[in-house]
Amino acid sequence: MVLHKIEEIADEESRLQQLRSLVDRAQEEIRTGKIASEEVEQVIAGLRRDAERLFPGTGNTFDLIYRPRLERAAREAQERVAV
């Protein structure tokens, strides 16, 4: 029973690390301009789907935690380009 719980926690940690890695990579690509501003929303939507696949039913949580972070990176990248 305890071993099963440890395995569940390890699996969740692995999925969480995978999501963090995907979001961090996308954020860096957005911030550096490797993703065009027109494509940012598509990237965010894809990441949301990934989050739902890894953690079913968590789309709203993604929208609260990660979407603002990615949108802020896009705004900051646009501001740098405009200067």
Backbone as ProteinMPNN parsed JSONL, in Angstrom:
{"seq_chain_A": "MVLHKIEEIADEESRLQQLRSLVDRAQEEIRTGKIASEEVEQVIAGLRRDAERLFPGTGNTFDLIYRPRLERAAREAQERVAV", "coords_chain_A": {"N_chain_A": [[0.816, -1.197, 0.0], [1.863, 1.312, 0.853], [4.013, 1.459, -0.891], [2.674, 1.622, -3.309], [1.483, 4.149, -3.069], [3.768, 5.751, -2.986], [4.715, 5.309, -5.566], [2.636, 6.504, -7.03], [2.947, 9.172, -6.265], [5.51, 9.659, -7.266], [5.003, 9.345, -9.998], [3.216, 11.479, -10.434], [4.915, 13.637, -9.819], [6.77, 13.342, -11.87], [5.171, 13.856, -14.145], [4.475, 16.486, -13.573], [6.979, 17.727, -13.651], [7.516, 17.357, -16.342], [5.532, 18.992, -17.515], [6.278, 21.499, -16.467], [8.77, 21.78, -17.697], [8.036, 21.903, -20.42], [6.533, 24.293, -20.403], [8.45, 26.129, -19.465], [10.357, 26.019, -21.547], [8.813, 26.935, -23.732], [8.181, 29.493, -22.784], [10.728, 30.682, -22.75], [11.344, 30.622, -25.479], [9.342, 32.284, -26.451], [9.976, 34.654, -25.123], [12.495, 35.231, -26.238], [11.874, 35.726, -28.817], [11.755, 33.668, -30.654], [9.414, 32.467, -31.213], [6.88, 33.631, -33.143], [4.817, 36.514, -32.623], [2.259, 36.169, -33.601], [1.887, 33.472, -33.372], [1.852, 32.825, -30.729], [-0.555, 32.446, -29.234], [-1.428, 30.019, -30.27], [0.608, 28.344, -29.397], [0.26, 28.544, -26.628], [-2.3, 27.414, -26.415], [-1.707, 24.817, -27.24], [0.01, 24.015, -25.182], [-1.811, 24.074, -23.095], [-3.459, 21.967, -23.829], [-1.58, 19.923, -23.544], [-1.213, 20.061, -20.77], [-3.755, 19.276, -19.932], [-3.743, 16.669, -20.886], [-1.715, 15.526, -19.354], [-2.657, 16.047, -16.777], [-5.681, 15.447, -16.33], [-8.612, 17.464, -16.53], [-7.6, 19.873, -15.649], [-7.535, 22.285, -17.012], [-8.529, 24.857, -16.356], [-6.929, 25.472, -14.18], [-4.449, 25.612, -15.444], [-4.95, 27.909, -16.944], [-5.022, 29.807, -14.926], [-2.483, 29.684, -13.745], [-0.31, 29.276, -15.626], [-0.961, 30.51, -18.149], [-1.089, 33.422, -17.764], [1.619, 33.941, -17.217], [2.892, 33.176, -19.615], [1.639, 34.889, -21.42], [2.515, 37.337, -20.425], [5.246, 37.114, -20.968], [5.1, 37.217, -23.74], [4.084, 39.81, -24.133], [6.21, 41.326, -23.08], [8.223, 40.625, -24.872], [7.203, 41.737, -27.204], [7.268, 44.424, -26.497], [10.009, 44.863, -26.34], [10.716, 44.557, -29.023], [9.37, 46.688, -30.121], [10.758, 48.855, -29.219]], "CA_chain_A": [[0.0, 0.0, 0.0], [2.742, 2.466, 0.931], [4.783, 1.469, -2.129], [1.759, 2.109, -4.345], [1.35, 5.597, -2.877], [5.048, 6.343, -3.386], [4.742, 5.261, -7.028], [1.697, 7.525, -7.505], [3.573, 10.48, -6.047], [6.613, 9.76, -8.227], [4.397, 9.553, -11.312], [2.717, 12.857, -10.48], [6.088, 14.513, -9.87], [7.33, 13.218, -13.217], [4.28, 14.579, -15.058], [4.595, 17.905, -13.251], [8.269, 18.169, -14.186], [7.373, 17.415, -17.795], [4.763, 20.193, -17.826], [7.129, 22.664, -16.171], [9.79, 21.855, -18.733], [7.381, 22.384, -21.638], [6.179, 25.702, -20.22], [9.687, 26.913, -19.381], [10.929, 26.104, -22.897], [7.971, 27.823, -24.525], [8.36, 30.855, -22.277], [12.021, 31.172, -23.211], [11.245, 30.858, -26.921], [8.496, 33.473, -26.617], [10.743, 35.794, -24.623], [13.611, 35.534, -27.136], [11.36, 36.02, -30.148], [11.81, 32.503, -31.534], [8.013, 32.207, -31.57], [6.281, 34.88, -33.615], [3.695, 36.958, -31.796], [1.02, 35.605, -34.155], [1.822, 32.049, -33.025], [1.878, 32.646, -29.275], [-1.813, 31.873, -28.747], [-1.438, 28.602, -30.659], [1.532, 27.659, -28.493], [-0.394, 28.469, -25.317], [-3.389, 26.432, -26.527], [-1.079, 23.498, -27.268], [0.469, 23.71, -23.824], [-3.0, 23.793, -22.287], [-3.838, 20.586, -24.168], [-0.595, 19.052, -22.889], [-1.533, 20.041, -19.339], [-4.968, 18.455, -19.785], [-3.356, 15.275, -21.119], [-0.933, 15.084, -18.201], [-3.473, 16.193, -15.578], [-7.049, 15.656, -16.825], [-9.494, 18.349, -15.778], [-6.868, 20.993, -15.048], [-7.438, 23.407, -17.944], [-8.725, 26.133, -15.655], [-5.736, 25.699, -13.371], [-3.439, 26.092, -16.395], [-5.287, 29.299, -17.279], [-4.709, 30.659, -13.776], [-1.074, 29.659, -13.364], [0.673, 29.38, -16.711], [-1.34, 31.432, -19.229], [-0.612, 34.795, -17.515], [3.08, 33.951, -17.309], [3.249, 33.127, -21.029], [1.171, 36.129, -22.047], [3.423, 38.395, -19.984], [6.479, 36.957, -21.749], [4.81, 37.695, -25.094], [4.007, 41.283, -24.075], [7.554, 41.853, -22.884], [8.962, 40.441, -26.132], [6.684, 42.735, -28.131], [7.759, 45.74, -26.067], [11.416, 44.95, -26.732], [10.752, 44.728, -30.465], [8.828, 48.022, -30.434], [11.71, 49.889, -28.78]], "C_chain_A": [[0.862, 1.265, 0.0], [3.545, 2.594, -0.359], [3.934, 2.009, -3.277], [1.617, 3.623, -4.261], [2.626, 6.318, -3.307], [5.151, 6.378, -4.908], [3.81, 6.311, -7.628], [2.305, 8.922, -7.387], [4.71, 10.682, -7.041], [6.084, 10.005, -9.633], [3.89, 10.986, -11.456], [3.862, 13.849, -10.571], [6.712, 14.502, -11.262], [6.486, 13.996, -14.232], [4.37, 16.079, -14.822], [5.906, 18.472, -13.792], [8.209, 18.284, -15.707], [6.618, 18.679, -18.21], [5.59, 21.448, -17.581], [8.17, 22.868, -17.257], [9.208, 22.387, -20.034], [7.076, 23.88, -21.548], [7.433, 26.576, -20.18], [10.319, 27.095, -20.75], [10.138, 27.058, -23.771], [8.141, 29.266, -24.083], [9.668, 31.443, -22.775], [11.982, 31.475, -24.712], [10.381, 32.08, -27.224], [9.313, 34.708, -26.261], [11.854, 36.208, -25.597], [13.157, 35.809, -28.566], [11.434, 34.866, -31.123], [10.415, 32.06, -31.967], [7.406, 33.552, -31.943], [5.061, 35.226, -32.777], [2.369, 36.388, -32.288], [0.818, 34.145, -33.742], [1.696, 31.795, -31.527], [0.596, 31.988, -28.765], [-1.928, 30.395, -29.104], [-0.536, 27.783, -29.74], [0.894, 27.492, -27.12], [-1.514, 27.435, -25.347], [-2.828, 25.01, -26.551], [-0.574, 23.074, -25.899], [-0.7, 23.387, -22.903], [-3.48, 22.365, -22.554], [-2.871, 19.589, -23.523], [-0.883, 18.931, -21.395], [-2.752, 19.165, -19.073], [-4.65, 16.972, -19.968], [-2.608, 14.724, -19.898], [-1.746, 15.07, -16.911], [-4.91, 16.484, -16.009], [-7.876, 16.554, -15.897], [-8.827, 19.578, -15.2], [-6.721, 22.197, -15.976], [-7.585, 24.756, -17.264], [-7.53, 26.477, -14.773], [-4.592, 26.2, -14.255], [-3.68, 27.563, -16.709], [-4.951, 30.267, -16.148], [-3.211, 30.777, -13.5], [-0.141, 29.983, -14.528], [0.313, 30.387, -17.798], [-0.862, 32.865, -18.955], [0.905, 34.929, -17.662], [3.528, 33.986, -18.774], [2.811, 34.392, -21.758], [2.054, 37.31, -21.658], [4.738, 38.325, -20.757], [6.273, 37.472, -23.17], [4.742, 39.22, -25.127], [5.394, 41.9, -23.948], [8.39, 41.714, -24.154], [8.51, 41.48, -27.157], [7.192, 44.13, -27.776], [9.218, 45.923, -26.444], [11.561, 45.191, -28.225], [10.34, 46.145, -30.845], [9.823, 49.129, -30.097], [12.792, 50.101, -29.75]], "O_chain_A": [[0.608, 2.187, -0.776], [3.74, 3.698, -0.867], [4.422, 2.766, -4.115], [1.629, 4.303, -5.287], [2.561, 7.381, -3.926], [5.621, 7.364, -5.476], [4.154, 6.941, -8.629], [2.189, 9.743, -8.297], [4.855, 11.77, -7.599], [6.662, 10.794, -10.382], [4.111, 11.627, -12.482], [3.78, 14.812, -11.332], [7.134, 15.543, -11.766], [7.026, 14.709, -15.078], [4.343, 16.859, -15.774], [5.93, 19.579, -14.331], [8.785, 19.204, -16.288], [7.021, 19.361, -19.152], [5.596, 22.36, -18.408], [8.422, 23.994, -17.685], [9.82, 23.233, -20.685], [7.327, 24.635, -22.488], [7.47, 27.642, -20.795], [10.767, 28.191, -21.088], [10.713, 27.893, -24.469], [8.234, 30.166, -24.918], [9.702, 32.604, -23.183], [12.533, 32.482, -25.155], [10.668, 32.826, -28.16], [9.337, 35.686, -27.008], [12.123, 37.398, -25.762], [13.983, 36.096, -29.432], [11.199, 35.06, -32.316], [10.26, 31.36, -32.968], [7.419, 34.493, -31.149], [4.36, 34.342, -32.284], [1.459, 36.15, -31.494], [-0.306, 33.644, -33.764], [1.458, 30.662, -31.108], [0.658, 31.069, -27.949], [-2.466, 29.607, -28.327], [-0.878, 26.665, -29.354], [0.978, 26.422, -26.519], [-1.663, 26.659, -24.403], [-3.406, 24.103, -25.952], [-0.713, 21.916, -25.505], [-0.589, 22.525, -22.031], [-3.857, 21.644, -21.63], [-3.287, 18.545, -23.02], [-0.809, 17.843, -20.825], [-2.779, 18.404, -18.106], [-5.221, 16.121, -19.286], [-2.845, 13.594, -19.471], [-1.559, 14.202, -16.057], [-5.316, 17.645, -16.051], [-7.844, 16.425, -14.673], [-9.408, 20.26, -14.356], [-5.861, 23.047, -15.744], [-6.845, 25.692, -17.566], [-7.167, 27.646, -14.639], [-3.853, 27.104, -13.864], [-2.747, 28.365, -16.737], [-4.629, 31.428, -16.401], [-2.728, 31.827, -13.077], [0.714, 30.863, -14.422], [1.202, 31.057, -18.323], [-0.274, 33.477, -19.847], [1.398, 35.932, -18.179], [4.435, 34.738, -19.131], [3.533, 34.903, -22.614], [2.31, 38.19, -22.481], [5.283, 39.355, -21.155], [7.169, 38.092, -23.743], [5.279, 39.849, -26.039], [5.713, 42.877, -24.626], [9.183, 42.6, -24.472], [9.329, 42.035, -27.89], [7.51, 44.923, -28.663], [9.627, 47.019, -26.827], [12.434, 45.949, -28.65], [10.891, 46.731, -31.776], [9.729, 50.23, -30.641], [13.668, 50.936, -29.525]]}, "name": "protein", "num_of_chains": 1, "seq": "MVLHKIEEIADEESRLQQLRSLVDRAQEEIRTGKIASEEVEQVIAGLRRDAERLFPGTGNTFDLIYRPRLERAAREAQERVAV"}
